[in-house]
């Protein structure tokens, strides 16, 4: 047994040197045949097992098999080394490493995300906090606390996607105004962006799912002039320094007085009657705004003799349509990389 072990140690040493020195598959196969082939050195050693005492033969056979398994594993490793070196050599001769590589296809933020980020950045500079909330809300936060009781006709355009009798997909981000006022006393200054859902027919200007941003400011001495100043600054941030804002009387249950907010047409600046963006009016409608209704403040246990507030709500897609001069809101959701790339 000792003699076989010494012979195997010597054989493994010589085998390792031979396969490590092989420079190609032909030399590696020659080493395999010399040591592991039918007439190789391992075969000669195996034939010598018969001369051993019968009690030692199983152990000797196991030792030889273990050595053969180790040698075959080394053969596989060396074969991989030779193949990899051959591949590298072929690659080096077939590729010009000094040739400029093709430009990488970089992704880009979705235009709605870009617009949302721009709006949030503007309001954060003014000291507003950006707040996010659930997209499934109880009807209390969605309607009742906003001065829209169950029998109010204003609910017809909002109560679209009910999940239970009292839970629905939010039609606006206004519930975050209520949630914030429940938890904090004035002064409050928040911006609430997020996804909303309404039962709207899909066309070039409407979707059943859209993004909205709402602002709320509640403190002492707040009036419509503050609202107009903030929204004028927002429009100039989005569309350019010459933008103006106008208010048109309107009605919303949660604000009083209420207004529709328009901004100067960014395309024609009101200087032509043939503009295809504003239809020649010179103005683009952005959304609704107004002073927070006293009933809403009272519901939050605020003293309406001391504090007042304003709120607004704009559709982000509508702002993006104007900023990027897009004629169809559905373009934002057609998953066209070329379209998004143009709006970087």
MARMILO-470500 format. One record per residue (C-alpha): residue number from 1; x negated, y, z. Coordinates in nm, 2 decimals, decimal comma, m for minus. Layout:
BEGIN
   seq        x        y        z
   NUM        X        Y        Z
...
//
This chain:
BEGIN
   seq        x        y        z
     1     0,00     0,00     0,00
     2    m0,28     0,24     0,08
     3    m0,44     0,18    m0,25
     4    m0,12     0,24    m0,44
     5    m0,06     0,57    m0,25
     6    m0,42     0,69    m0,33
     7    m0,37     0,59    m0,69
     8    m0,04     0,78    m0,71
     9    m0,19     1,09    m0,55
    10    m0,47     1,09    m0,81
    11    m0,22     1,03    m1,09
    12     0,01     1,32    m0,97
    13    m0,28     1,55    m0,96
    14    m0,40     1,47    m1,31
    15    m0,04     1,48    m1,44
    16     0,02     1,83    m1,29
    17    m0,30     1,96    m1,45
    18    m0,21     1,81    m1,79
    19     0,15     1,95    m1,81
    20     0,04     2,29    m1,68
    21    m0,22     2,31    m1,95
    22     0,02     2,22    m2,23
    23     0,07     2,52    m2,46
    24     0,35     2,38    m2,67
    25     0,61     2,11    m2,68
    26     0,38     1,86    m2,87
    27     0,11     1,88    m2,60
    28     0,38     1,85    m2,32
    29     0,53     1,54    m2,48
    30     0,18     1,38    m2,52
    31     0,13     1,42    m2,14
    32     0,47     1,27    m2,07
    33     0,39     0,96    m2,29
    34     0,05     0,92    m2,13
    35     0,19     0,91    m1,77
    36     0,55     0,82    m1,80
    37     0,58     0,63    m2,13
    38     0,64     0,26    m2,17
    39     0,27     0,20    m2,17
    40     0,18     0,49    m1,94
    41     0,00     0,49    m1,62
    42     0,31     0,47    m1,41
    43     0,41     0,15    m1,59
    44     0,07     0,00    m1,51
    45     0,11     0,08    m1,14
    46     0,46    m0,07    m1,13
    47     0,32    m0,39    m1,27
    48     0,09    m0,41    m0,97
    49     0,38    m0,43    m0,73
    50     0,40    m0,80    m0,79
    51     0,06    m0,85    m0,63
    52     0,18    m0,70    m0,30
    53     0,32    m0,90    m0,01
    54     0,70    m0,94    m0,05
    55     0,77    m0,73     0,25
    56     0,58    m0,43     0,10
    57     0,73    m0,44    m0,24
    58     1,06    m0,24    m0,17
    59     0,87     0,04     0,00
    60     0,61     0,05    m0,28
    61     0,89     0,06    m0,54
    62     1,06     0,35    m0,36
    63     0,74     0,55    m0,33
    64     0,68     0,51    m0,71
    65     1,03     0,61    m0,79
    66     1,00     0,93    m0,58
    67     0,68     1,02    m0,75
    68     0,84     0,96    m1,09
    69     1,13     1,19    m1,00
    70     0,89     1,46    m0,89
    71     0,69     1,43    m1,21
    72     1,01     1,45    m1,42
    73     1,12     1,77    m1,24
    74     0,78     1,93    m1,32
    75     0,83     1,82    m1,68
    76     1,16     2,01    m1,70
    77     1,01     2,32    m1,54
    78     0,71     2,32    m1,78
    79     0,95     2,27    m2,08
    80     1,15     2,57    m1,97
    81     0,82     2,77    m1,94
    82     0,71     2,68    m2,29
    83     1,06     2,76    m2,44
    84     1,07     3,09    m2,27
    85     0,72     3,18    m2,39
    86     0,82     3,09    m2,74
    87     1,13     3,30    m2,72
    88     0,93     3,60    m2,59
    89     0,69     3,56    m2,87
    90     0,96     3,55    m3,13
    91     1,14     3,84    m2,97
    92     0,82     4,05    m2,98
    93     0,77     3,99    m3,35
    94     1,14     4,05    m3,44
    95     1,22     4,36    m3,24
    96     1,05     4,70    m3,28
    97     1,04     4,81    m2,91
    98     0,94     5,17    m3,03
    99     1,27     5,21    m3,22
   100     1,52     5,43    m3,04
   101     1,79     5,22    m2,87
   102     2,16     5,28    m2,97
   103     2,34     5,52    m2,75
   104     2,53     5,38    m2,46
   105     2,91     5,41    m2,47
   106     2,98     5,61    m2,16
   107     3,32     5,62    m2,00
   108     3,50     5,93    m1,90
   109     3,76     6,04    m1,65
   110     4,12     6,03    m1,76
   111     4,24     6,38    m1,85
   112     4,51     6,35    m1,58
   113     4,25     6,27    m1,32
   114     4,04     6,56    m1,44
   115     4,33     6,80    m1,42
   116     4,42     6,68    m1,07
   117     4,06     6,72    m0,95
   118     4,04     7,08    m1,09
   119     4,37     7,18    m0,92
   120     4,26     7,02    m0,59
   121     3,92     7,20    m0,61
   122     4,09     7,53    m0,66
   123     4,32     7,49    m0,35
   124     4,04     7,35    m0,13
   125     3,85     7,67    m0,20
   126     4,15     7,86    m0,06
   127     4,15     7,65     0,25
   128     4,43     7,40     0,16
   129     4,41     7,04     0,27
   130     4,48     6,77     0,01
   131     4,72     6,51     0,16
   132     4,83     6,18     0,01
   133     5,12     5,96     0,11
   134     5,32     5,65     0,02
   135     5,50     5,62    m0,31
   136     5,79     5,44    m0,15
   137     5,98     5,67     0,09
   138     6,29     5,67     0,30
   139     6,57     5,89     0,17
   140     6,54     6,11     0,48
   141     6,20     6,23     0,37
   142     6,30     6,24     0,01
   143     6,63     6,42     0,04
   144     6,79     6,48     0,38
   145     6,50     6,67     0,54
   146     6,47     6,88     0,22
   147     6,83     7,01     0,25
   148     6,96     6,76     0,00
   149     7,24     6,57     0,18
   150     7,39     6,26     0,04
   151     7,68     6,44    m0,13
   152     7,46     6,71    m0,29
   153     7,48     6,71    m0,67
   154     7,11     6,78    m0,69
   155     7,05     6,42    m0,60
   156     7,17     6,30    m0,94
   157     6,85     6,37    m1,12
   158     6,63     6,24    m0,83
   159     6,78     5,92    m0,67
   160     6,65     5,69    m0,95
   161     6,47     5,38    m0,83
   162     6,61     5,25    m0,50
   163     6,44     4,94    m0,35
   164     6,69     4,91    m0,06
   165     6,99     5,13     0,04
   166     6,75     5,37     0,21
   167     6,41     5,32     0,04
   168     6,32     5,44    m0,31
   169     6,02     5,52    m0,53
   170     5,96     5,89    m0,46
   171     6,09     6,13    m0,73
   172     5,86     6,41    m0,61
   173     5,57     6,45    m0,36
   174     5,78     6,67    m0,14
   175     5,80     6,40     0,14
   176     5,44     6,48     0,22
   177     5,55     6,84     0,31
   178     5,80     6,70     0,56
   179     5,56     6,44     0,70
   180     5,30     6,72     0,75
   181     5,54     6,96     0,91
   182     5,66     6,68     1,15
   183     5,31     6,63     1,27
   184     5,17     6,99     1,28
   185     5,27     7,33     1,39
   186     5,21     7,64     1,16
   187     5,00     7,76     1,01
   188     5,01     7,48     0,75
   189     4,84     7,49     0,40
   190     4,85     7,16     0,21
   191     4,84     7,03    m0,15
   192     5,01     6,70    m0,22
   193     4,92     6,53    m0,55
   194     5,05     6,19    m0,65
   195     5,26     5,97    m0,88
   196     5,64     6,02    m0,90
   197     5,93     5,83    m1,06
   198     6,25     5,95    m1,21
   199     6,52     5,81    m1,44
   200     6,41     6,02    m1,74
   201     6,45     5,91    m2,10
   202     6,10     5,87    m2,26
   203     6,02     6,13    m2,52
   204     5,74     6,37    m2,62
   205     5,79     6,57    m2,30
   206     5,92     6,32    m2,04
   207     5,83     5,98    m1,88
   208     5,99     5,78    m1,61
   209     5,66     5,78    m1,43
   210     5,45     6,10    m1,40
   211     5,21     6,29    m1,18
   212     5,30     6,59    m0,97
   213     5,12     6,84    m0,75
   214     5,30     7,03    m0,48
   215     5,17     7,31    m0,26
   216     5,31     7,42     0,08
   217     5,21     7,72     0,29
   218     5,39     7,80     0,62
   219     5,27     8,07     0,86
   220     5,37     8,41     0,99
   221     5,44     8,69     0,74
   222     5,44     8,47     0,42
   223     5,62     8,61     0,12
   224     5,67     8,56    m0,26
   225     5,38     8,79    m0,33
   226     5,14     8,54    m0,17
   227     5,29     8,27    m0,39
   228     5,26     8,46    m0,71
   229     4,90     8,55    m0,63
   230     4,80     8,19    m0,56
   231     4,97     8,06    m0,87
   232     4,82     8,33    m1,09
   233     4,48     8,23    m0,97
   234     4,56     7,87    m1,05
   235     4,66     7,95    m1,40
   236     4,35     8,15    m1,46
   237     4,15     7,86    m1,32
   238     4,31     7,62    m1,57
   239     4,37     7,84    m1,88
   240     4,14     8,14    m1,87
   241     4,10     8,48    m1,70
   242     4,37     8,66    m1,90
   243     4,66     8,45    m1,77
   244     4,96     8,61    m1,61
   245     5,25     8,45    m1,42
   246     5,62     8,54    m1,42
   247     5,91     8,42    m1,20
   248     6,26     8,35    m1,34
   249     6,55     8,31    m1,09
   250     6,65     7,95    m1,05
   251     6,79     7,71    m0,79
   252     6,64     7,43    m0,58
   253     6,80     7,31    m0,26
   254     6,48     7,32    m0,06
   255     6,38     7,68    m0,15
   256     6,55     8,01    m0,12
   257     6,50     8,23    m0,32
   258     6,39     7,99    m0,60
   259     6,21     8,05    m0,93
   260     6,09     7,88    m1,24
   261     5,73     7,96    m1,30
   262     5,59     8,05    m1,64
   263     5,24     8,15    m1,75
   264     5,12     8,33    m2,06
   265     5,09     8,10    m2,35
   266     4,72     8,00    m2,35
   267     4,72     7,96    m2,73
   268     4,88     8,27    m2,87
   269     4,87     8,50    m2,56
   270     5,22     8,62    m2,66
   271     5,08     8,79    m2,97
   272     5,27     8,59    m3,24
   273     5,63     8,47    m3,29
   274     5,52     8,16    m3,48
   275     5,32     7,98    m3,21
   276     5,40     7,61    m3,21
   277     5,30     7,58    m2,84
   278     5,54     7,83    m2,69
   279     5,79     7,86    m2,98
   280     5,71     8,23    m3,02
   281     5,82     8,32    m2,66
   282     5,47     8,39    m2,54
   283     5,53     8,19    m2,22
   284     5,49     7,83    m2,11
   285     5,71     7,69    m1,83
   286     5,50     7,51    m1,55
   287     5,75     7,41    m1,28
   288     5,95     7,53    m0,99
   289     5,86     7,73    m0,68
   290     6,01     7,95    m0,41
   291     6,03     8,03    m0,04
   292     6,09     7,73     0,18
   293     6,46     7,71     0,27
   294     6,53     7,80     0,64
   295     6,73     7,48     0,68
   296     6,41     7,28     0,60
   297     6,21     7,48     0,86
   298     6,48     7,44     1,12
   299     6,49     7,06     1,05
   300     6,12     7,06     1,15
   301     6,20     7,26     1,47
   302     6,02     7,57     1,34
   303     6,14     7,92     1,45
   304     6,25     8,09     1,13
   305     6,24     8,43     1,30
   306     5,86     8,38     1,33
   307     5,74     8,18     1,04
   308     5,82     8,15     0,67
   309     5,66     7,96     0,39
   310     5,65     7,90     0,02
   311     5,63     7,58    m0,19
   312     5,58     7,49    m0,55
   313     5,58     7,18    m0,76
   314     5,42     7,13    m1,10
   315     5,40     6,83    m1,33
   316     5,03     6,75    m1,40
   317     5,10     6,61    m1,74
   318     5,28     6,93    m1,83
   319     4,97     7,13    m1,73
   320     4,75     6,89    m1,93
   321     4,97     6,92    m2,24
   322     4,92     7,29    m2,23
   323     4,55     7,29    m2,14
   324     4,45     7,03    m2,41
   325     4,71     7,14    m2,66
   326     4,86     6,79    m2,68
   327     5,20     6,76    m2,85
   328     5,32     6,43    m2,69
   329     5,29     6,32    m2,33
   330     5,28     5,96    m2,43
   331     4,94     6,01    m2,57
   332     4,80     6,01    m2,21
   333     4,90     5,65    m2,16
   334     4,83     5,47    m2,49
   335     4,49     5,35    m2,37
   336     4,31     5,50    m2,66
   337     3,94     5,55    m2,57
   338     3,89     5,79    m2,86
   339     4,17     6,02    m2,74
   340     4,02     6,04    m2,38
   341     3,67     6,09    m2,52
   342     3,79     6,40    m2,72
   343     3,91     6,56    m2,40
   344     3,59     6,54    m2,20
//
